[in-house]
Amino acid sequence: MRGVGWMAELLRTRVTGVRIVHARRGPGTPRAVALTFDDGPSEWTLPILDAFARQGGAATFFVLGAAIAGREATLRRAVADGHELANHAFSHADPATLADDALLAEIEATTGLLEEATGIRPRLFRPPYAAYDTRVARVARSAGLAPTVLRSIDPVDWRETDAGRIVAHVLEHLQPGAIVCLHDALPPTEPRGAPDRSATVAAVPAILDALATRGYEAVTVSALLA
């Protein structure tokens, strides 16, 4: 029997015409997890890519348009390594504060920059702060991005300085079809004195090891939802 979360998502899709995804649930859900990274690229993205190169698996990077300039090569490497690039808007502004046309401009600017840097047009959207409603998802869909992807596991790594606590949170909530939200950069709204992403970088190899030990595969969001 399919779970309540799956049914709620189906009903919402039918009523609103948009799809907002937290995880994959229901019959046929693979023993797989999508590790996702928001706000990059940055200097912390490369060691995360290195960890995946050593240990296997693929991730989805929700790219912030404002972070792209000067790091196009990092994005190209991510694509070459088999990872997925997706849209995280441009400036990290809260979508709830943006009118439809301003939000659309943010989304389209990032899509254009990603396509220019890598030749690949993203298909998925995650709003900054995971601030969403059907309006946000509808604007994203009008820009060719669907579904809007949220998360089922959030270790709040953006404020965490202990890699072990990040790993423990992910493993405590681990289940097939989960979407894990991590961060590989500081958004422009955070001062440089804020916690950096070193703890996340240190947590990734341990998470990948634990997934393998428990018989899980790390896959992109698109592969998880296929």
Backbone hydrogen bonds, N-H to C=O, Kabsch-Sander energy under -0.5 kcal/mol:
donor,donor_aa,acceptor,acceptor_aa,energy
7,M,3,G,-1.9
8,A,4,V,-2.8
9,E,5,G,-2.2
10,L,6,W,-2.3
11,L,7,M,-2.7
12,R,8,A,-2.4
13,T,9,E,-2.3
14,R,10,L,-2.2
15,V,11,L,-2.4
16,T,12,R,-2.7
17,G,13,T,-2.0
21,V,148,T,-2.9
24,R,177,G,-2.6
25,R,23,A,-0.5
29,T,26,G,-1.6
32,A,30,P,-2.4
33,V,217,E,-2.6
34,A,178,A,-2.6
35,L,33,V,-0.7
35,L,219,V,-0.5
36,T,34,A,-0.6
36,T,180,V,-2.3
37,F,60,T,-2.1
38,D,182,L,-2.2
39,D,62,F,-1.2
45,T,42,S,-1.2
46,L,42,S,-0.7
48,I,44,W,-1.0
49,L,45,T,-2.4
50,D,46,L,-2.5
51,A,47,P,-1.8
52,F,48,I,-1.9
53,A,49,L,-2.3
54,R,50,D,-2.1
55,Q,51,A,-2.3
56,G,52,F,-2.8
58,A,218,A,-1.7
60,T,35,L,-1.9
61,F,84,E,-3.2
62,F,37,F,-2.8
62,F,60,T,-0.6
63,V,61,F,-1.0
63,V,86,A,-2.8
64,L,40,G,-2.5
65,G,63,V,-0.5
65,G,89,A,-2.6
66,A,90,F,-2.2
67,A,64,L,-1.9
68,I,65,G,-1.5
71,R,68,I,-2.8
75,L,71,R,-1.5
76,R,72,E,-2.4
77,R,73,A,-2.3
78,A,74,T,-2.2
79,V,75,L,-2.2
80,A,76,R,-2.5
81,D,77,R,-2.3
82,G,79,V,-1.7
83,H,78,A,-2.6
84,E,59,A,-2.6
86,A,61,F,-2.9
87,N,124,L,-2.5
88,H,63,V,-2.3
88,H,89,A,-0.5
97,T,94,D,-2.2
98,L,95,P,-1.5
103,L,99,A,-2.6
104,L,100,D,-2.7
105,A,101,D,-1.9
106,E,102,A,-2.0
107,I,103,L,-2.4
108,E,104,L,-2.9
109,A,105,A,-2.2
110,T,106,E,-1.7
111,T,107,I,-2.4
112,G,108,E,-2.5
113,L,109,A,-2.1
114,L,110,T,-2.6
115,E,111,T,-2.5
116,E,112,G,-2.3
117,A,113,L,-2.2
118,T,114,L,-2.4
119,G,115,E,-2.2
120,I,114,L,-0.6
125,F,147,P,-1.4
126,R,87,N,-2.4
130,A,127,P,-2.0
131,A,128,P,-1.9
132,Y,130,A,-0.8
137,A,133,D,-2.2
138,R,134,T,-2.3
139,V,135,R,-2.4
140,A,136,V,-2.3
141,R,137,A,-2.4
142,S,138,R,-2.0
143,A,139,V,-0.9
143,A,140,A,-0.8
144,G,141,R,-2.0
145,L,140,A,-2.4
146,A,123,R,-2.0
146,A,144,G,-0.6
148,T,19,R,-2.4
149,V,125,F,-3.2
149,V,147,P,-0.5
150,L,21,V,-3.8
152,S,179,I,-2.5
153,I,179,I,-2.1
159,R,156,V,-1.8
160,E,157,D,-0.9
163,A,161,T,-0.6
165,R,162,D,-0.6
166,I,162,D,-1.4
167,V,163,A,-2.5
168,A,164,G,-2.5
169,H,165,R,-2.1
170,V,166,I,-2.1
171,L,167,V,-2.5
172,E,168,A,-2.2
173,H,169,H,-1.5
174,L,171,L,-0.7
177,G,32,A,-2.8
178,A,175,Q,-1.7
180,V,34,A,-3.0
180,V,178,A,-0.5
181,C,153,I,-2.6
182,L,36,T,-2.3
182,L,180,V,-0.7
184,D,38,D,-1.8
185,A,38,D,-0.6
190,E,187,P,-2.2
194,A,191,P,-2.2
201,V,197,R,-2.3
202,A,198,S,-2.4
203,A,199,A,-1.8
204,V,200,T,-1.9
206,A,202,A,-0.7
207,I,203,A,-2.5
208,L,204,V,-2.7
209,D,205,P,-2.4
210,A,206,A,-2.4
211,L,207,I,-2.6
212,A,208,L,-2.2
213,T,209,D,-2.4
214,R,210,A,-2.0
215,G,212,A,-1.3
216,Y,211,L,-3.2
217,E,31,R,-1.3
219,V,33,V,-2.5
219,V,217,E,-0.6
224,L,220,T,-2.3
225,L,221,V,-2.4
226,A,222,S,-0.9
